[in-house]
């Protein structure tokens, strides 16, 4: 049986650049643990309505909650991150509107700096269309800049037009033509 694939659009943020400005519309609070009930709940909600084929596959599993926990745990396999890097975006009413999970690729050092990526970013469905993806992406990028990276490499599903637009608005450059990734 052949493996299903889908197209992803790759983006890169190349350093050095001045620290990115983060809009003050949101405040950011650290996620306390990978299995923080709020994180699992928010990621579950985002994943259930995602435009990404791999998210849709996870969302179709019998126990999405368990699938989300496994997905969050798998971040430790190929990536490194410190407590406080993973953050919730919170609006003026105190509501979590989304999250950003920046990480460093293991074994990616170049001149003492790692290569970063946004492991996952999501805006809750009820807050979509308000530009919060820009704010979350800027915050995750700034976190990686403050840590010290030589670049941030990310991708998103070709069907995820809102995220493609966010990458461009925040200052990422499309790295190449879309490529196939396993679902």
Secondary structure as GFF3:
##gff-version 3
##sequence-region A 1 183
A	DSSP	beta_strand	5	14	.	.	.	ID=ss1
A	DSSP	beta_strand	27	30	.	.	.	ID=ss2
A	DSSP	alpha_helix	37	48	.	.	.	ID=ss3
A	DSSP	alpha_helix	53	59	.	.	.	ID=ss4
A	DSSP	alpha_helix	64	73	.	.	.	ID=ss5
A	DSSP	alpha_helix	75	78	.	.	.	ID=ss6
A	DSSP	beta_strand	79	80	.	.	.	ID=ss7
A	DSSP	beta_strand	87	90	.	.	.	ID=ss8
A	DSSP	beta_strand	96	105	.	.	.	ID=ss9
A	DSSP	beta_strand	114	123	.	.	.	ID=ss10
A	DSSP	three_ten_helix	125	127	.	.	.	ID=ss11
A	DSSP	alpha_helix	132	147	.	.	.	ID=ss12
A	DSSP	beta_strand	149	157	.	.	.	ID=ss13
A	DSSP	alpha_helix	161	170	.	.	.	ID=ss14
A	DSSP	beta_strand	173	174	.	.	.	ID=ss15
A	DSSP	beta_strand	179	182	.	.	.	ID=ss16
###
